[in-house]
Amino acid sequence: MGNCLVAQSGGPTAVINASLAGVIRANQLNPVYDRVLGGLNGIEGVLEGRLYDLTELPARELEILKQTPSSALGTCRYKLKRGNDADYRRLVEVMDAHEVDVMFYIGGNDSMDTVDALSEWAAATGCAKRFVGIPKTVDNDLVPVDHCPGFPSAAKLACQVTHATRLDYDAYTRPEVFVLETMGRDAGWLAASCCASGDVDLLLLPEVPFEREAFLAQVQRTMDETGSCYIVVSEGARYADGTYLSAGEAANDGFAHAVLGGAALTLKQMIVDAGIAPRGVVQDLSRAARSSNFAQSLVDMTEAYELGLSAHMRSADPAFTGMVVGVAPRVDLDAPYDARFFAGPASAFANYVRPFPAEWILPDYQGVADEALRYFRPLIEGEPKLVYEGGIPATVVPFSRR
């Protein structure tokens, strides 16, 4: 039957390991492959031949794997470039050495581009290897899906933190502003999801060019009317010329993406310097949004796991390659939530960024429309029953550390 290989890439999420568990469990239930091998540290580790046998992972460890944050196989930011035949040939050598027929790659936009590039190269060279993508991202910026595994849990945590810190903020009478910063380089889905808490006064998204004077006028108005102002900003908020508010824009992450962080601090100082408030508080969600397994959405964990099952099941078809599984877009946001899975070509997922819909953004930084709230709320429903050890959720020892 041959073996299969599964690897993870890019920024982790709270449920990325649930997709990994889905692939492993699917093969235990229906052994399409002799062995399930894990590639350590993404495509970079696979090219070095660093694999780990996951085939017989015990049931209890599989359950704990589903609730383990970060990437249990380890991750990477290695760009497998089109035209770099040396990397492609080396990958095939590793796959041949371990009798691997199919590779599953769990990741975001760049990882789906890797699936597309490998599939194209295999077709052009007559290589029989197959490649299948399983999406993940807290940014929720992939097309053509309804949402991506990882986003609902990040949104749930973001809403919980927004509500809790708003209550903390409102306990004081002293004049100050509160600024919460979320991830989201090119799309404001995660920042916008904070509005589902009902606690956000002003919202800044990458999709709307930042206008300093107009923004400060809204802060002043809110402070004058209520004596407080709770602001949520996406790390990718930027001016009309594309310049980020964030202070850390000079570096890049290996994919020519700016390494962001600091938009909230910039806004706070801007408000203080304008004399609107004498002080401000900043809360940066950053990696907490993608690693808080204690705040997993039940919807998210279930779908991430089932997408792993779906990818494995569909790969039993020898013609299934260059494809990505995903959650199909909802037709009616008012209908009861019922996720449907589909598979589409990796080329439709790769190298596109889905912005937060312009029609869902209210003017003057006032938040989001009701339609956006109807989109968000079903995704953050429910909590999985977690296994605890020593008062905190149990986790597996990362395979990349064994």
C-alpha positions as CSV (number, residue, x, y, z in Angstrom):
1,M,0.0,0.0,0.0
2,G,2.9,2.4,0.6
3,N,3.2,5.0,3.3
4,C,1.9,8.6,3.8
5,L,3.7,11.6,5.2
6,V,2.1,14.5,7.1
7,A,3.9,17.7,8.1
8,Q,2.9,21.1,9.5
9,S,4.1,24.6,8.4
10,G,3.8,28.2,9.3
11,G,2.3,29.8,12.4
12,P,0.6,27.2,14.7
13,T,-3.0,27.4,15.9
14,A,-4.8,26.0,18.9
15,V,-6.2,23.2,16.8
16,I,-3.5,22.4,14.1
17,N,-2.7,19.2,15.9
18,A,-6.4,18.1,15.7
19,S,-6.0,17.9,11.9
20,L,-2.8,15.8,12.4
21,A,-4.7,13.5,14.8
22,G,-7.5,13.2,12.2
23,V,-5.0,11.9,9.6
24,I,-3.5,9.4,12.0
25,R,-6.8,8.2,13.4
26,A,-8.3,7.8,9.9
27,N,-5.5,5.5,8.9
28,Q,-5.9,3.5,12.1
29,L,-9.6,3.0,11.2
30,N,-9.1,2.5,7.5
31,P,-5.4,1.6,6.8
32,V,-5.1,3.0,3.3
33,Y,-1.3,3.3,4.1
34,D,1.1,0.9,5.8
35,R,2.6,3.7,7.9
36,V,1.8,7.3,8.8
37,L,5.1,9.3,9.0
38,G,5.4,12.8,10.5
39,G,7.8,15.2,8.9
40,L,9.6,17.2,11.7
41,N,9.7,20.9,11.2
42,G,7.8,21.1,8.0
43,I,9.2,20.8,4.5
44,E,12.6,21.9,5.9
45,G,12.9,18.9,8.1
46,V,11.5,16.5,5.5
47,L,14.2,17.6,3.1
48,E,16.7,16.6,5.8
49,G,15.0,13.2,6.1
50,R,13.8,13.8,9.7
51,L,10.6,11.7,10.1
52,Y,8.7,10.2,13.0
53,D,6.5,7.2,12.9
54,L,3.0,8.1,14.1
55,T,1.1,5.0,12.9
56,E,0.4,3.3,16.2
57,L,-0.1,6.4,18.4
58,P,-2.3,5.3,21.3
59,A,-5.9,6.4,21.6
60,R,-5.2,8.5,24.7
61,E,-2.3,10.2,23.2
62,L,-4.4,11.0,20.1
63,E,-7.0,12.6,22.3
64,I,-4.4,14.7,24.1
65,L,-2.8,15.6,20.7
66,K,-6.1,17.1,19.7
67,Q,-5.9,19.6,22.6
68,T,-2.2,20.3,22.4
69,P,-1.3,23.8,21.1
70,S,1.6,24.7,18.8
71,S,2.8,22.3,16.1
72,A,3.5,18.9,17.6
73,L,5.7,18.0,14.6
74,G,7.4,21.3,14.7
75,T,7.1,24.0,12.0
76,C,9.2,26.1,9.6
77,R,9.2,29.1,7.4
78,Y,11.0,27.5,4.6
79,K,10.0,28.6,1.1
80,L,9.9,25.8,-1.4
81,K,10.3,27.9,-4.6
82,R,9.1,27.1,-8.0
83,G,12.0,26.3,-10.3
84,N,14.2,25.0,-7.5
85,D,14.4,21.4,-8.9
86,A,17.1,20.4,-6.4
87,D,14.6,20.7,-3.5
88,Y,11.9,18.9,-5.4
89,R,14.2,16.0,-6.4
90,R,15.5,15.8,-2.8
91,L,11.9,15.6,-1.5
92,V,11.2,12.7,-3.9
93,E,14.4,11.0,-2.7
94,V,13.2,11.2,0.9
95,M,9.7,10.0,0.0
96,D,11.2,7.1,-2.0
97,A,13.5,6.1,0.8
98,H,10.6,5.8,3.1
99,E,8.1,4.4,0.5
100,V,5.9,7.4,0.8
101,D,3.3,7.8,-1.9
102,V,1.2,10.8,-0.5
103,M,2.2,13.9,1.5
104,F,-0.4,15.8,3.6
105,Y,0.7,19.4,4.3
106,I,-1.1,21.3,7.1
107,G,-0.6,25.0,6.8
108,G,-1.7,28.4,5.6
109,N,-1.5,30.3,2.3
110,D,2.2,29.7,1.7
111,S,1.8,26.0,2.6
112,M,-1.0,25.6,0.1
113,D,1.2,27.2,-2.5
114,T,3.8,24.5,-1.7
115,V,1.1,21.8,-2.3
116,D,0.2,23.5,-5.6
117,A,3.9,23.9,-6.7
118,L,4.8,20.2,-5.8
119,S,1.7,18.9,-7.6
120,E,2.5,21.0,-10.7
121,W,6.1,19.8,-10.7
122,A,5.1,16.2,-10.2
123,A,2.7,16.4,-13.2
124,A,5.3,18.1,-15.4
125,T,8.0,15.5,-14.6
126,G,5.8,12.4,-14.6
127,C,6.4,11.9,-10.9
128,A,3.7,9.6,-9.2
129,K,3.9,11.3,-5.8
130,R,0.8,13.0,-4.6
131,F,0.3,16.1,-2.4
132,V,-2.8,17.1,-0.4
133,G,-3.4,20.3,1.7
134,I,-5.2,20.8,5.0
135,P,-5.6,24.5,5.7
136,K,-5.1,26.4,9.0
137,T,-4.7,30.0,10.0
138,V,-5.8,32.3,12.8
139,D,-5.9,35.1,10.2
140,N,-8.8,33.5,8.4
141,D,-7.6,35.0,5.1
142,L,-7.7,31.9,2.8
143,V,-10.1,31.5,-0.1
144,P,-12.4,29.9,-1.1
145,V,-13.5,28.6,2.3
146,D,-16.1,29.8,4.8
147,H,-13.4,29.9,7.5
148,C,-10.1,28.2,8.3
149,P,-9.4,25.9,11.2
150,G,-7.6,27.8,13.9
151,F,-9.6,31.0,13.4
152,P,-12.7,30.1,15.5
153,S,-10.6,29.3,18.5
154,A,-8.5,32.5,18.1
155,A,-11.7,34.4,17.8
156,K,-13.2,32.8,20.9
157,L,-10.1,33.7,22.9
158,A,-10.1,37.2,21.5
159,C,-13.7,37.7,22.6
160,Q,-13.1,36.3,26.0
161,V,-10.1,38.6,26.5
162,T,-12.0,41.6,25.1
163,H,-14.9,41.1,27.5
164,A,-12.7,40.4,30.6
165,T,-10.4,43.3,30.0
166,R,-13.3,45.6,29.2
167,L,-14.8,44.8,32.6
168,D,-11.4,45.4,34.2
169,Y,-11.0,48.7,32.3
170,D,-14.5,50.0,33.3
171,A,-13.8,49.4,37.0
172,Y,-11.7,52.6,37.1
173,T,-12.9,56.2,37.0
174,R,-9.6,57.7,35.9
175,P,-9.4,58.9,32.3
176,E,-7.5,56.5,30.0
177,V,-7.9,54.6,26.8
178,F,-7.6,50.8,26.3
179,V,-6.1,49.4,23.1
180,L,-6.1,45.7,22.3
181,E,-4.0,44.4,19.4
182,T,-4.6,41.2,17.5
183,M,-2.8,39.3,14.7
184,G,-3.9,39.9,11.1
185,R,-1.3,41.3,8.7
186,D,-3.4,41.7,5.6
187,A,-7.0,40.9,6.8
188,G,-8.9,42.1,9.8
189,W,-11.0,39.0,10.6
190,L,-9.5,38.4,14.0
191,A,-9.7,42.0,15.1
192,A,-13.3,42.3,13.8
193,S,-14.3,39.1,15.7
194,C,-13.7,41.0,19.0
195,C,-16.9,42.9,18.2
196,A,-18.9,39.8,18.9
197,S,-18.2,40.5,22.6
198,G,-20.3,43.7,22.4
199,D,-17.5,45.6,24.2
200,V,-15.6,47.4,21.4
201,D,-15.9,51.1,20.9
202,L,-13.5,51.7,17.9
203,L,-12.1,49.1,15.4
204,L,-9.1,49.5,13.1
205,L,-8.6,47.0,10.3
206,P,-6.0,46.7,7.5
207,E,-8.9,47.0,5.0
208,V,-9.6,50.6,5.9
209,P,-6.7,53.1,5.4
210,F,-5.9,54.8,8.7
211,E,-6.6,58.5,8.9
212,R,-5.1,60.0,11.9
213,E,-7.2,63.1,12.4
214,A,-10.5,61.2,11.7
215,F,-9.5,58.5,14.2
216,L,-8.5,60.9,16.9
217,A,-11.8,62.8,16.5
218,Q,-13.7,59.5,17.1
219,V,-11.6,58.8,20.2
220,Q,-12.3,62.3,21.5
221,R,-16.0,62.0,20.8
222,T,-16.2,58.6,22.6
223,M,-14.2,59.9,25.6
224,D,-16.4,63.0,25.8
225,E,-19.6,60.9,25.7
226,T,-18.7,58.0,27.9
227,G,-15.5,58.8,29.7
228,S,-13.8,55.7,28.2
229,C,-12.7,54.3,24.9
230,Y,-11.9,50.6,24.2
231,I,-10.1,50.2,20.9
232,V,-9.2,47.1,18.9
233,V,-6.6,47.2,16.2
234,S,-5.2,44.6,13.8
235,E,-1.4,44.4,13.7
236,G,-1.7,45.1,9.9
237,A,-3.5,48.5,10.3
238,R,-1.9,50.9,7.8
239,Y,-2.0,54.3,6.2
240,A,-3.3,54.9,2.7
241,D,0.2,54.6,1.3
242,G,0.6,51.2,2.8
243,T,2.8,52.2,5.7
244,Y,2.1,50.2,8.8
245,L,1.2,51.8,12.1
246,S,3.4,49.0,13.6
247,A,6.9,49.8,14.6
248,G,8.5,46.5,13.6
249,E,7.9,46.6,9.9
250,A,11.5,46.4,8.7
251,A,12.2,42.7,9.2
252,N,10.6,39.9,7.4
253,D,9.6,36.3,8.3
254,G,11.3,34.5,5.4
255,F,8.4,34.8,3.0
256,A,9.0,38.6,2.5
257,H,6.1,39.3,5.0
258,A,6.7,42.2,7.4
259,V,7.1,41.1,11.0
260,L,4.5,43.3,12.7
261,G,3.7,44.2,16.3
262,G,3.4,47.6,18.0
263,A,0.3,49.1,16.4
264,A,-1.5,49.4,19.8
265,L,1.5,51.1,21.4
266,T,1.6,53.6,18.5
267,L,-2.1,54.4,18.9
268,K,-1.9,54.8,22.6
269,Q,1.0,57.2,22.3
270,M,-0.8,59.1,19.5
271,I,-3.8,59.6,21.7
272,V,-1.8,60.7,24.7
273,D,0.3,63.1,22.6
274,A,-2.9,64.6,21.3
275,G,-4.0,65.3,24.8
276,I,-7.2,63.3,24.6
277,A,-6.3,61.1,27.6
278,P,-3.4,61.3,30.0
279,R,-2.6,57.6,29.8
280,G,-3.5,54.4,28.1
281,V,-3.4,50.6,28.6
282,V,-2.2,48.2,25.9
283,Q,-3.0,44.5,25.6
284,D,-1.3,42.5,22.9
285,L,-3.0,39.1,22.1
286,S,-0.2,38.1,19.7
287,R,0.7,34.4,20.1
288,A,-1.8,33.9,23.0
289,A,-4.6,33.9,20.4
290,R,-3.1,31.0,18.5
291,S,-1.8,28.9,21.4
292,S,-4.6,29.1,24.0
293,N,-5.8,25.6,23.9
294,F,-7.9,26.2,27.1
295,A,-10.1,28.4,24.9
296,Q,-10.6,26.0,22.0
297,S,-13.9,26.4,20.2
298,L,-15.7,23.0,20.0
299,V,-16.7,23.8,16.4
300,D,-13.1,24.6,15.5
301,M,-11.5,21.5,17.2
302,T,-14.2,19.2,15.7
303,E,-13.8,20.6,12.2
304,A,-10.0,20.6,12.3
305,Y,-10.1,16.9,13.2
306,E,-12.7,16.0,10.7
307,L,-10.8,17.8,7.9
308,G,-7.8,15.5,8.7
309,L,-10.2,12.5,8.4
310,S,-11.6,13.9,5.1
311,A,-8.2,14.5,3.6
312,H,-7.1,11.0,4.4
313,M,-10.4,9.5,3.1
314,R,-10.3,11.4,-0.2
315,S,-6.6,10.4,-0.7
316,A,-7.7,6.8,-1.1
317,D,-8.6,7.9,-4.7
318,P,-5.3,7.5,-6.6
319,A,-6.3,10.6,-8.7
320,F,-6.6,12.8,-5.7
321,T,-3.6,15.2,-5.7
322,G,-3.0,18.9,-5.8
323,M,-6.1,19.3,-3.7
324,V,-7.0,21.0,-0.5
325,V,-9.9,20.2,1.8
326,G,-11.9,22.9,3.5
327,V,-15.2,24.1,5.0
328,A,-17.6,25.2,2.3
329,P,-19.0,28.8,2.4
330,R,-22.4,29.3,4.1
331,V,-25.2,30.3,1.8
332,D,-27.5,31.7,4.6
333,L,-26.0,33.1,7.8
334,D,-29.4,33.0,9.4
335,A,-29.8,29.3,9.0
336,P,-28.7,26.9,11.7
337,Y,-24.9,26.3,11.5
338,D,-24.1,23.1,9.6
339,A,-20.5,22.8,8.3
340,R,-20.0,21.1,4.9
341,F,-16.6,19.9,3.7
342,F,-15.4,20.1,0.1
343,A,-12.1,19.7,-1.8
344,G,-10.7,22.1,-4.4
345,P,-7.5,22.6,-6.3
346,A,-4.6,24.0,-4.3
347,S,-4.2,26.7,-7.0
348,A,-7.5,28.2,-5.8
349,F,-6.2,28.4,-2.2
350,A,-2.7,29.6,-2.8
351,N,-1.5,33.2,-3.2
352,Y,-4.8,34.8,-2.5
353,V,-5.8,36.9,0.5
354,R,-9.4,37.1,1.5
355,P,-10.0,40.5,3.1
356,F,-12.7,41.1,5.7
357,P,-15.8,42.1,3.6
358,A,-16.0,45.9,3.0
359,E,-19.8,45.8,3.4
360,W,-19.4,44.4,6.9
361,I,-17.3,47.4,8.1
362,L,-19.1,50.3,9.7
363,P,-17.8,53.8,8.9
364,D,-15.8,56.0,11.3
365,Y,-14.2,53.0,13.0
366,Q,-17.5,52.1,14.6
367,G,-17.1,48.3,14.3
368,V,-18.9,45.7,12.2
369,A,-22.4,45.1,10.8
370,D,-24.9,42.6,12.2
371,E,-24.1,40.3,9.3
372,A,-20.6,39.9,10.5
373,L,-21.8,39.0,14.0
374,R,-24.1,36.3,12.5
375,Y,-21.0,35.0,10.7
376,F,-18.8,34.9,13.9
377,R,-21.1,33.7,16.6
378,P,-21.7,30.1,15.6
379,L,-17.9,29.6,15.1
380,I,-17.1,30.3,18.7
381,E,-19.8,28.1,20.2
382,G,-19.0,25.2,22.6
383,E,-16.0,24.0,24.4
384,P,-14.4,20.5,24.0
385,K,-14.0,18.4,27.1
386,L,-10.3,18.8,27.9
387,V,-8.1,16.4,29.8
388,Y,-6.3,18.2,32.6
389,E,-3.2,17.3,34.5
390,G,-1.9,19.3,37.4
391,G,-4.6,21.9,36.9
392,I,-3.8,22.7,33.3
393,P,-4.7,21.1,30.0
394,A,-2.6,18.0,29.3
395,T,-0.3,18.2,26.2
396,V,1.8,15.7,24.3
397,V,5.6,15.9,24.2
398,P,6.2,17.4,20.8
399,F,7.4,14.8,18.3
400,S,10.0,17.2,17.1
401,R,11.5,17.1,20.7
402,R,11.6,13.3,21.2
